[in-house]
Amino acid sequence: MRKVVWIDRRGWKKVSLVRDTDPDTAAPQGLPVGPPDLSEVDCQEVLKEINNRLVDEGLLEIRDLSRQPNAITQAVRAAMVGRIVSAYKRG
């Protein structure tokens, strides 16, 4: 068995296992391997959580970033990482 990276019709990269003798074009019918389907992540909830964290941190204008240059990264990470880990666990 070997791994083949392919792109589905929606533009998402996928990885599938196919037999060594199968052509790469057989990848959509192969055995899917991670990452999990992230389309199940509720983007509106993620955006709301990021917004609320930025408000809680007082990041209301560009000048506020000079006080906390890593705050945006931290807000995005806090909102996304748990959801992605959960997708792996469900998958």
Secondary structure, 3 states (H helix, E strand, C coil): CEEEEEECCCCCEEEEEECCCCCHHHHHHCEEECCCCHHHCCHHHHHHHHHHHHHHCCCCCHHHHHCCCCHHHHHHHHHHHHHHHHHHHHC
